[in-house]
């Protein structure tokens, strides 16, 4: 019984999917079907996106490192001034 139910569900799914074939809507847009190849002007190469992502991460880490370095220097200077003020 379970096998028959699974078969009927699968058959119904594929029947509905075949009836819902990609037809242009009122504005003329047609959805892209799996396996269709897009024109070169309609996509962005993955290497450009990956390079941009790594570039952004590198720049963010560089800025963060510089801010940590500046804050560390300020903290060291403040500690030295407090040590100088302490009576011995």
TIRO-2110 file (N, C-alpha, C; in Angstrom, 1 decimal):
// TIRO-2110
0.8, -1.2, 0.0, N, 1, A
0.0, 0.0, 0.0, CA, 1, A
0.9, 1.3, 0.0, C, 1, A
1.9, 1.2, 0.8, N, 2, A
2.8, 2.4, 0.8, CA, 2, A
3.5, 2.6, -0.5, C, 2, A
3.9, 1.6, -1.2, N, 3, A
4.5, 1.7, -2.5, CA, 3, A
3.5, 2.3, -3.5, C, 3, A
2.3, 1.9, -3.4, N, 4, A
1.3, 2.4, -4.3, CA, 4, A
1.0, 3.9, -4.1, C, 4, A
1.0, 4.3, -2.8, N, 5, A
0.8, 5.7, -2.4, CA, 5, A
2.0, 6.5, -2.9, C, 5, A
3.2, 6.0, -2.7, N, 6, A
4.4, 6.8, -3.2, CA, 6, A
4.3, 6.9, -4.7, C, 6, A
3.9, 5.8, -5.4, N, 7, A
3.9, 5.9, -6.9, CA, 7, A
2.8, 6.9, -7.3, C, 7, A
1.7, 6.9, -6.7, N, 8, A
0.6, 7.9, -7.0, CA, 8, A
1.0, 9.3, -6.7, C, 8, A
1.7, 9.5, -5.6, N, 9, A
2.2, 10.9, -5.3, CA, 9, A
3.2, 11.4, -6.3, C, 9, A
4.1, 10.5, -6.7, N, 10, A
5.1, 10.8, -7.7, CA, 10, A
4.5, 11.1, -9.0, C, 10, A
3.6, 10.2, -9.4, N, 11, A
2.9, 10.4, -10.7, CA, 11, A
2.1, 11.7, -10.7, C, 11, A
1.4, 12.0, -9.6, N, 12, A
0.7, 13.3, -9.6, CA, 12, A
1.6, 14.5, -9.6, C, 12, A
2.7, 14.4, -8.9, N, 13, A
3.7, 15.5, -8.9, CA, 13, A
4.2, 15.8, -10.4, C, 13, A
4.6, 14.7, -11.1, N, 14, A
5.1, 14.9, -12.4, CA, 14, A
4.0, 15.3, -13.4, C, 14, A
2.8, 14.9, -13.2, N, 15, A
1.7, 15.3, -14.0, CA, 15, A
1.5, 16.8, -13.9, C, 15, A
1.4, 17.3, -12.6, N, 16, A
1.2, 18.7, -12.4, CA, 16, A
2.4, 19.5, -13.0, C, 16, A
3.6, 19.0, -12.8, N, 17, A
4.8, 19.8, -13.3, CA, 17, A
4.8, 19.8, -14.8, C, 17, A
4.3, 18.8, -15.5, N, 18, A
4.3, 18.8, -16.9, CA, 18, A
3.2, 19.8, -17.4, C, 18, A
2.1, 19.9, -16.7, N, 19, A
1.1, 20.9, -17.0, CA, 19, A
1.5, 22.3, -16.8, C, 19, A
2.4, 22.5, -15.9, N, 20, A
2.8, 23.9, -15.5, CA, 20, A
4.0, 24.2, -16.4, C, 20, A
4.0, 23.9, -17.7, N, 21, A
5.1, 24.2, -18.6, CA, 21, A
5.3, 25.7, -18.6, C, 21, A
6.6, 26.1, -18.8, N, 22, A
6.9, 27.5, -18.8, CA, 22, A
6.3, 28.3, -20.0, C, 22, A
5.3, 29.1, -19.7, N, 23, A
4.7, 29.9, -20.7, CA, 23, A
5.0, 31.3, -20.4, C, 23, A
5.1, 32.2, -21.4, N, 24, A
5.3, 33.6, -21.1, CA, 24, A
4.2, 34.2, -20.4, C, 24, A
4.5, 35.1, -19.4, N, 25, A
3.5, 35.7, -18.7, CA, 25, A
3.0, 36.9, -19.5, C, 25, A
2.2, 37.8, -18.9, N, 26, A
1.6, 38.9, -19.6, CA, 26, A
2.7, 39.9, -20.1, C, 26, A
3.9, 39.9, -19.4, N, 27, A
5.0, 40.8, -19.8, CA, 27, A
6.0, 40.1, -20.7, C, 27, A
5.8, 38.9, -21.0, N, 28, A
6.7, 38.2, -21.9, CA, 28, A
7.9, 37.5, -21.3, C, 28, A
7.9, 37.5, -19.9, N, 29, A
9.0, 36.8, -19.2, CA, 29, A
8.8, 35.3, -19.2, C, 29, A
9.8, 34.5, -19.5, N, 30, A
9.8, 33.1, -19.4, CA, 30, A
10.8, 32.6, -18.4, C, 30, A
10.4, 31.8, -17.4, N, 31, A
11.3, 31.3, -16.4, CA, 31, A
12.4, 30.4, -17.0, C, 31, A
13.6, 30.5, -16.5, N, 32, A
14.7, 29.6, -17.0, CA, 32, A
14.5, 28.2, -16.5, C, 32, A
14.6, 27.3, -17.3, N, 33, A
14.4, 25.9, -16.9, CA, 33, A
15.8, 25.3, -16.5, C, 33, A
15.8, 24.3, -15.6, N, 34, A
17.1, 23.7, -15.3, CA, 34, A
17.8, 23.1, -16.5, C, 34, A
19.0, 23.4, -16.6, N, 35, A
19.8, 22.8, -17.7, CA, 35, A
19.9, 23.8, -18.9, C, 35, A
19.1, 24.9, -18.9, N, 36, A
19.3, 25.8, -20.0, CA, 36, A
20.5, 26.7, -19.8, C, 36, A
21.1, 27.0, -20.8, N, 37, A
22.4, 27.8, -20.8, CA, 37, A
22.0, 29.3, -21.0, C, 37, A
22.4, 30.2, -20.1, N, 38, A
22.2, 31.6, -20.2, CA, 38, A
23.2, 32.2, -21.2, C, 38, A
22.8, 33.3, -21.7, N, 39, A
23.7, 34.1, -22.6, CA, 39, A
24.8, 34.6, -21.7, C, 39, A
26.0, 34.9, -22.3, N, 40, A
27.1, 35.4, -21.5, CA, 40, A
26.8, 36.7, -20.8, C, 40, A
26.0, 37.5, -21.4, N, 41, A
25.7, 38.8, -20.8, CA, 41, A
24.7, 38.7, -19.7, C, 41, A
24.1, 37.5, -19.5, N, 42, A
23.1, 37.4, -18.4, CA, 42, A
23.6, 36.8, -17.2, C, 42, A
24.9, 36.6, -17.1, N, 43, A
25.5, 36.0, -15.9, CA, 43, A
26.8, 36.6, -15.5, C, 43, A
27.2, 36.5, -14.3, N, 44, A
28.5, 37.0, -13.8, CA, 44, A
29.3, 35.8, -13.5, C, 44, A
30.6, 35.8, -14.1, N, 45, A
31.5, 34.6, -13.8, CA, 45, A
31.7, 34.5, -12.3, C, 45, A
31.8, 33.3, -11.8, N, 46, A
31.9, 33.0, -10.4, CA, 46, A
33.3, 33.5, -9.9, C, 46, A
34.3, 33.4, -10.7, N, 47, A
35.6, 33.8, -10.3, CA, 47, A
35.6, 35.3, -9.9, C, 47, A
34.8, 36.1, -10.6, N, 48, A
34.8, 37.6, -10.2, CA, 48, A
34.1, 37.8, -8.9, C, 48, A
33.0, 37.0, -8.6, N, 49, A
32.4, 37.1, -7.4, CA, 49, A
33.2, 36.6, -6.2, C, 49, A
33.9, 35.5, -6.4, N, 50, A
34.8, 34.9, -5.4, CA, 50, A
36.0, 35.9, -5.1, C, 50, A
36.5, 36.5, -6.2, N, 51, A
37.6, 37.4, -6.0, CA, 51, A
37.1, 38.7, -5.2, C, 51, A
35.9, 39.1, -5.5, N, 52, A
35.4, 40.3, -4.8, CA, 52, A
35.2, 40.0, -3.4, C, 52, A
34.6, 38.8, -3.1, N, 53, A
34.4, 38.4, -1.7, CA, 53, A
35.7, 38.3, -0.9, C, 53, A
36.7, 37.6, -1.5, N, 54, A
38.0, 37.5, -0.8, CA, 54, A
38.6, 38.9, -0.6, C, 54, A
38.5, 39.7, -1.6, N, 55, A
39.0, 41.1, -1.5, CA, 55, A
38.4, 41.9, -0.4, C, 55, A
37.1, 41.7, -0.3, N, 56, A
36.3, 42.4, 0.8, CA, 56, A
36.8, 41.9, 2.2, C, 56, A
36.9, 40.6, 2.3, N, 57, A
37.3, 40.0, 3.5, CA, 57, A
38.7, 40.5, 3.9, C, 57, A
39.6, 40.5, 2.9, N, 58, A
41.0, 40.9, 3.2, CA, 58, A
41.0, 42.4, 3.6, C, 58, A
40.3, 43.2, 2.9, N, 59, A
40.2, 44.6, 3.3, CA, 59, A
39.6, 44.8, 4.7, C, 59, A
38.6, 44.1, 5.0, N, 60, A
38.0, 44.2, 6.4, CA, 60, A
39.0, 43.8, 7.4, C, 60, A
39.7, 42.7, 7.2, N, 61, A
40.7, 42.2, 8.2, CA, 61, A
41.8, 43.2, 8.3, C, 61, A
42.3, 43.8, 7.2, N, 62, A
43.3, 44.8, 7.2, CA, 62, A
42.9, 46.0, 8.1, C, 62, A
41.7, 46.5, 7.8, N, 63, A
41.2, 47.7, 8.6, CA, 63, A
41.1, 47.3, 10.1, C, 63, A
40.5, 46.1, 10.4, N, 64, A
40.4, 45.7, 11.8, CA, 64, A
41.8, 45.6, 12.4, C, 64, A
42.7, 45.0, 11.7, N, 65, A
44.1, 44.9, 12.3, CA, 65, A
44.7, 46.3, 12.6, C, 65, A
44.5, 47.2, 11.7, N, 66, A
45.0, 48.5, 11.9, CA, 66, A
44.4, 49.2, 13.1, C, 66, A
43.1, 49.0, 13.2, N, 67, A
42.4, 49.7, 14.4, CA, 67, A
42.8, 49.0, 15.7, C, 67, A
43.0, 47.7, 15.7, N, 68, A
43.5, 47.1, 16.9, CA, 68, A
44.9, 47.6, 17.3, C, 68, A
45.7, 47.8, 16.3, N, 69, A
47.1, 48.2, 16.5, CA, 69, A
47.1, 49.7, 17.1, C, 69, A
46.2, 50.5, 16.5, N, 70, A
46.1, 51.9, 17.0, CA, 70, A
45.6, 51.9, 18.5, C, 70, A
44.6, 51.1, 18.7, N, 71, A
44.0, 51.1, 20.1, CA, 71, A
45.1, 50.5, 21.1, C, 71, A
45.8, 49.5, 20.6, N, 72, A
46.8, 48.9, 21.5, CA, 72, A
47.9, 50.0, 21.8, C, 72, A
48.3, 50.8, 20.8, N, 73, A
49.3, 51.8, 21.1, CA, 73, A
48.8, 52.8, 22.1, C, 73, A
47.5, 53.2, 21.9, N, 74, A
47.0, 54.2, 22.8, CA, 74, A
46.9, 53.6, 24.2, C, 74, A
46.5, 52.4, 24.4, N, 75, A
46.4, 51.8, 25.7, CA, 75, A
47.8, 51.7, 26.3, C, 75, A
48.8, 51.3, 25.6, N, 76, A
50.2, 51.2, 26.1, CA, 76, A
50.7, 52.6, 26.6, C, 76, A
50.3, 53.6, 25.8, N, 77, A
50.7, 55.0, 26.2, CA, 77, A
50.0, 55.4, 27.5, C, 77, A
48.7, 55.1, 27.6, N, 78, A
48.0, 55.4, 28.8, CA, 78, A
48.5, 54.7, 30.0, C, 78, A
48.9, 53.4, 29.8, N, 79, A
49.4, 52.6, 30.9, CA, 79, A
50.8, 53.2, 31.4, C, 79, A
51.6, 53.6, 30.4, N, 80, A
52.9, 54.2, 30.8, CA, 80, A
52.7, 55.5, 31.5, C, 80, A
51.7, 56.3, 31.1, N, 81, A
51.5, 57.6, 31.8, CA, 81, A
50.9, 57.3, 33.3, C, 81, A
50.1, 56.3, 33.4, N, 82, A
49.6, 55.9, 34.7, CA, 82, A
50.7, 55.4, 35.6, C, 82, A
51.6, 54.6, 35.0, N, 83, A
52.7, 54.0, 35.8, CA, 83, A
53.6, 55.2, 36.3, C, 83, A
53.8, 56.2, 35.4, N, 84, A
54.7, 57.3, 35.8, CA, 84, A
54.0, 58.1, 36.9, C, 84, A
52.7, 58.2, 37.0, N, 85, A
52.0, 58.9, 38.1, CA, 85, A
52.0, 58.2, 39.4, C, 85, A
52.2, 56.9, 39.4, N, 86, A
52.2, 56.1, 40.7, CA, 86, A
53.4, 56.5, 41.5, C, 86, A
53.1, 56.6, 42.9, N, 87, A
54.3, 56.9, 43.7, CA, 87, A
55.0, 55.6, 44.0, C, 87, A
56.3, 55.7, 44.1, N, 88, A
57.1, 54.5, 44.4, CA, 88, A
57.6, 54.5, 45.7, C, 88, A
END
